[in-house]
Amino acid sequence: ADKYHNLHSMRIDHDRMGDRLWSRFNAGKEDQRWFYATLCGLFEGEPALSGLGFVAGMRQLIDLVFA
């Protein structure tokens, strides 16, 4: 839930700030993308989690924030 919330906050800030958002983090955009995409892939591969709405929502946020 924490990582989903972080992505949601990033989406809001990215809509407002654009790519200036990435200057707020120690890891850049590509490293952030790798982290969240890898985490989401793990969730998607876990049968107990893959059917939960937050996993699909997380994938959508990744696609939006890191487009």
DSSP file (Angstrom, degrees, kcal/mol; ACC not computed):
  #  RESIDUE AA STRUCTURE BP1 BP2  ACC     N-H-->O    O-->H-N    N-H-->O    O-->H-N    TCO  KAPPA ALPHA  PHI   PSI    X-CA   Y-CA   Z-CA
    1    1 A A     >        0   0    0      0, 0.0     4,-2.5     0, 0.0     5,-0.2   0.000 360.0 360.0 360.0 -36.5    0.0    0.0    0.0
    2    2 A D  H  >  +     0   0    0      1,-0.2     4,-2.5     2,-0.2     5,-0.1   0.924 360.0  46.4 -63.0 -44.6    2.9    2.4    0.8
    3    3 A K  H  > S+     0   0    0      2,-0.2     4,-2.3     1,-0.2    -1,-0.2   0.865 111.5  52.2 -68.7 -35.1    4.4    2.0   -2.7
    4    4 A Y  H  > S+     0   0    0      2,-0.2     4,-2.5     1,-0.2    -1,-0.2   0.938 110.6  48.2 -62.5 -46.1    1.0    2.4   -4.3
    5    5 A H  H  X S+     0   0    0     -4,-2.5     4,-2.6     1,-0.2    -2,-0.2   0.903 109.4  52.9 -62.0 -41.6    0.5    5.6   -2.4
    6    6 A N  H  X S+     0   0    0     -4,-2.5     4,-2.4     1,-0.2    -1,-0.2   0.929 110.4  47.6 -59.7 -44.5    4.0    6.8   -3.3
    7    7 A L  H  X S+     0   0    0     -4,-2.3     4,-2.4     2,-0.2    -2,-0.2   0.903 110.3  52.3 -62.7 -40.7    3.2    6.3   -7.0
    8    8 A H  H  X S+     0   0    0     -4,-2.5     4,-2.0     2,-0.2    -2,-0.2   0.924 110.8  47.3 -61.3 -44.3   -0.1    8.0   -6.7
    9    9 A S  H  X S+     0   0    0     -4,-2.6     4,-2.6     1,-0.2    -1,-0.2   0.890 110.1  52.9 -64.1 -39.3    1.7   11.0   -5.1
   10   10 A M  H  X S+     0   0    0     -4,-2.4     4,-3.1     2,-0.2    -1,-0.2   0.889 106.7  53.7 -62.8 -38.4    4.3   11.0   -7.9
   11   11 A R  H  X S+     0   0    0     -4,-2.4     4,-2.3     2,-0.2    -2,-0.2   0.935 110.3  45.8 -61.2 -47.0    1.5   11.0  -10.4
   12   12 A I  H  X S+     0   0    0     -4,-2.0     4,-1.4     1,-0.2    -2,-0.2   0.939 116.6  44.7 -61.6 -47.5   -0.1   14.1   -8.9
   13   13 A D  H  X S+     0   0    0     -4,-2.6     4,-3.5     1,-0.2     5,-0.4   0.872 111.4  53.1 -67.0 -36.8    3.3   15.8   -8.6
   14   14 A H  H  X S+     0   0    0     -4,-3.1     4,-2.4     1,-0.2    -1,-0.2   0.897 106.8  52.5 -65.9 -39.2    4.3   14.8  -12.1
   15   15 A D  H  < S+     0   0    0     -4,-2.3    -1,-0.2    -5,-0.2    -2,-0.2   0.865 119.0  37.2 -60.7 -34.9    1.1   16.3  -13.5
   16   16 A R  H  < S+     0   0    0     -4,-1.4    -2,-0.2    -5,-0.2    -1,-0.2   0.853 132.5  23.0 -84.4 -38.7    2.0   19.5  -11.7
   17   17 A M  H >< S-     0   0    0     -4,-3.5     3,-1.1     1,-0.2    -3,-0.2   0.642  84.3-155.2-108.3 -18.7    5.8   19.6  -12.1
   18   18 A G  G >< S-     0   0    0     -4,-2.4     3,-1.8    -5,-0.4    -1,-0.2  -0.450  70.5 -17.4  69.4-149.2    6.6   17.5  -15.2
   19   19 A D  G >  S+     0   0    0      1,-0.3     3,-1.1     2,-0.2     4,-0.3   0.563 120.8  83.2 -71.2  -6.9   10.1   16.1  -15.3
   20   20 A R  G X  S+     0   0    0     -3,-1.1     3,-1.4     1,-0.2     4,-0.3   0.754  75.3  78.5 -62.6 -21.3   11.3   18.5  -12.6
   21   21 A L  G X  S+     0   0    0     -3,-1.8     3,-2.0     1,-0.3    -1,-0.2   0.865  81.4  63.5 -52.3 -40.1    9.8   16.0  -10.2
   22   22 A W  G X  S+     0   0    0     -3,-1.1     3,-1.3     1,-0.3    -1,-0.3   0.693  86.4  70.4 -67.9 -18.3   12.8   13.7  -10.6
   23   23 A S  G <  S+     0   0    0     -3,-1.4    -1,-0.3    -4,-0.3    -2,-0.2   0.655  88.5  66.7 -70.9 -13.3   15.2   16.2   -9.1
   24   24 A R  G <  S+     0   0    0     -3,-2.0     2,-0.3    -4,-0.3    -1,-0.2   0.586  94.2  70.9 -80.6 -10.5   13.6   15.6   -5.7
   25   25 A F  S <  S-     0   0    0     -3,-1.3     4,-0.1    -4,-0.2     7,-0.0  -0.772  73.8-138.1-111.8 151.3   14.9   12.0   -5.6
   26   26 A N  S    S+     0   0    0     -2,-0.3     2,-0.4     2,-0.1    -1,-0.1   0.874  98.1  57.7 -68.5 -38.0   18.3   10.5   -5.0
   27   27 A A  S    S-     0   0    0      1,-0.1    -2,-0.1    -3,-0.0    -3,-0.0  -0.773  91.5-126.4 -94.0 138.8   17.5    8.0   -7.8
   28   28 A G     >  -     0   0    0     -2,-0.4     4,-2.5    -4,-0.1     5,-0.2  -0.022  33.9 -84.2 -76.6-176.4   16.6    9.3  -11.2
   29   29 A K  H  > S+     0   0    0      1,-0.2     4,-2.8     2,-0.2     5,-0.2   0.900 126.0  48.8 -57.9 -47.4   13.6    8.6  -13.3
   30   30 A E  H  > S+     0   0    0      1,-0.2     4,-2.4     2,-0.2    -1,-0.2   0.884 112.8  47.8 -65.9 -38.3   15.0    5.4  -14.9
   31   31 A D  H  > S+     0   0    0      2,-0.2     4,-2.3     1,-0.2    -1,-0.2   0.894 112.8  49.1 -67.6 -39.2   16.0    4.0  -11.6
   32   32 A Q  H  X S+     0   0    0     -4,-2.5     4,-2.5     2,-0.2     5,-0.3   0.923 110.8  50.5 -63.6 -44.0   12.6    4.8  -10.1
   33   33 A R  H  X S+     0   0    0     -4,-2.8     4,-2.8    -5,-0.2     5,-0.3   0.939 110.2  49.9 -59.0 -47.5   10.9    3.2  -13.1
   34   34 A W  H  X S+     0   0    0     -4,-2.4     4,-2.5     1,-0.2     5,-0.2   0.930 111.5  49.1 -57.3 -47.1   13.0    0.1  -12.7
   35   35 A F  H  X S+     0   0    0     -4,-2.3     4,-2.4     1,-0.2    -2,-0.2   0.952 116.2  40.0 -59.3 -53.2   12.2   -0.2   -9.0
   36   36 A Y  H  X S+     0   0    0     -4,-2.5     4,-2.5     1,-0.2    -1,-0.2   0.875 116.2  50.0 -69.3 -37.0    8.4    0.3   -9.3
   37   37 A A  H  X S+     0   0    0     -4,-2.8     4,-2.3    -5,-0.3    -1,-0.2   0.902 112.7  47.7 -67.3 -40.1    8.1   -1.9  -12.4
   38   38 A T  H  X S+     0   0    0     -4,-2.5     4,-2.0    -5,-0.3    -2,-0.2   0.930 113.2  47.7 -65.2 -45.4   10.1   -4.7  -10.8
   39   39 A L  H  X S+     0   0    0     -4,-2.4     4,-2.2    -5,-0.2    -2,-0.2   0.922 112.6  48.6 -61.1 -44.9    8.0   -4.5   -7.6
   40   40 A C  H  X S+     0   0    0     -4,-2.5     4,-2.8     1,-0.2    -1,-0.2   0.893 108.4  54.6 -63.6 -40.0    4.8   -4.5   -9.6
   41   41 A G  H  X S+     0   0    0     -4,-2.3     4,-1.5     2,-0.2    -1,-0.2   0.880 107.5  50.4 -60.8 -39.0    6.0   -7.5  -11.6
   42   42 A L  H  X S+     0   0    0     -4,-2.0     4,-0.5     2,-0.2    -1,-0.2   0.920 111.5  47.8 -64.1 -43.5    6.6   -9.4   -8.4
   43   43 A F  H >< S+     0   0    0     -4,-2.2     3,-1.1     1,-0.2     6,-0.3   0.911 110.3  52.2 -62.4 -42.3    3.1   -8.5   -7.2
   44   44 A E  H 3< S+     0   0    0     -4,-2.8    -1,-0.2     1,-0.3    -2,-0.2   0.809 109.0  51.1 -64.8 -29.5    1.6   -9.6  -10.5
   45   45 A G  H 3< S+     0   0    0     -4,-1.5    -1,-0.3    -5,-0.2    -2,-0.2   0.515  90.9  88.0 -86.0  -5.6    3.4  -12.9  -10.3
   46   46 A E    XX  -     0   0    0     -3,-1.1     4,-3.0    -4,-0.5     3,-2.0  -0.847  68.5-152.0 -97.6 111.6    2.2  -13.7   -6.8
   47   47 A P  H 3> S+     0   0    0      0, 0.0     4,-0.6     0, 0.0    -1,-0.2   0.825  94.5  56.5 -54.2 -34.8   -1.2  -15.5   -7.0
   48   48 A A  H 34 S+     0   0    0      1,-0.2    -5,-0.1     2,-0.1    -3,-0.0   0.723 121.9  26.8 -70.2 -19.1   -2.3  -14.1   -3.6
   49   49 A L  H X4 S+     0   0    0     -3,-2.0     3,-2.3    -6,-0.3     6,-0.3   0.699  98.7  82.6-111.5 -28.3   -1.8  -10.5   -4.8
   50   50 A S  H 3< S+     0   0    0     -4,-3.0    -2,-0.1     1,-0.3     6,-0.1   0.756  92.1  51.1 -59.2 -28.6   -2.2  -10.5   -8.6
   51   51 A G  T 3< S+     0   0    0     -4,-0.6    -1,-0.3    -5,-0.2     2,-0.2   0.507  85.4 107.8 -87.0  -3.1   -6.0  -10.3   -8.5
   52   52 A L  S X> S-     0   0    0     -3,-2.3     3,-1.2     1,-0.1     4,-1.0  -0.520  74.0-128.3 -78.5 142.3   -6.1   -7.3   -6.1
   53   53 A G  H 3> S+     0   0    0      1,-0.3     4,-2.5    -2,-0.2     5,-0.2   0.798 103.2  64.6 -60.0 -31.7   -7.1   -4.0   -7.6
   54   54 A F  H 3> S+     0   0    0      1,-0.2     4,-2.3     2,-0.2    -1,-0.3   0.821  97.3  56.8 -66.7 -26.7   -4.2   -2.1   -6.3
   55   55 A V  H <> S+     0   0    0     -3,-1.2     4,-2.0    -6,-0.3    -1,-0.2   0.940 110.1  43.0 -69.2 -45.4   -1.8   -4.2   -8.4
   56   56 A A  H  X S+     0   0    0     -4,-1.0     4,-2.0     1,-0.2    -2,-0.2   0.897 115.2  51.4 -64.1 -39.3   -3.6   -3.3  -11.7
   57   57 A G  H  X S+     0   0    0     -4,-2.5     4,-2.3     1,-0.2    -2,-0.2   0.870 107.2  53.1 -64.2 -37.1   -3.8    0.3  -10.4
   58   58 A M  H  X S+     0   0    0     -4,-2.3     4,-2.5     2,-0.2    -1,-0.2   0.917 107.5  50.8 -64.2 -43.3   -0.1    0.3   -9.7
   59   59 A R  H  X S+     0   0    0     -4,-2.0     4,-2.2     1,-0.2    -2,-0.2   0.908 110.5  50.1 -61.4 -41.6    0.7   -0.8  -13.3
   60   60 A Q  H  X S+     0   0    0     -4,-2.0     4,-2.0     1,-0.2    -1,-0.2   0.910 110.1  49.7 -63.4 -42.2   -1.5    2.0  -14.6
   61   61 A L  H  X S+     0   0    0     -4,-2.3     4,-3.3     2,-0.2     5,-0.3   0.909 108.9  52.5 -64.1 -41.4    0.3    4.5  -12.4
   62   62 A I  H  X S+     0   0    0     -4,-2.5     4,-2.3     1,-0.2    -1,-0.2   0.935 109.5  49.5 -57.9 -46.5    3.7    3.3  -13.6
   63   63 A D  H  < S+     0   0    0     -4,-2.2    -1,-0.2     1,-0.2    -2,-0.2   0.868 116.8  42.1 -61.4 -36.6    2.6    3.7  -17.2
   64   64 A L  H >< S+     0   0    0     -4,-2.0     3,-0.7     2,-0.2    -2,-0.2   0.923 117.5  43.1 -76.7 -46.2    1.3    7.2  -16.5
   65   65 A V  H 3< S+     0   0    0     -4,-3.3    -2,-0.2     1,-0.2    -3,-0.2   0.871 122.0  37.4 -70.7 -37.1    4.2    8.5  -14.4
   66   66 A F  T 3<        0   0    0     -4,-2.3    -1,-0.2    -5,-0.3    -2,-0.2   0.195 360.0 360.0-104.9  16.9    7.0    7.1  -16.4
   67   67 A A    <         0   0    0     -3,-0.7    -1,-0.2    -4,-0.2    -2,-0.1   0.491 360.0 360.0 -65.3 360.0    5.6    7.6  -19.9
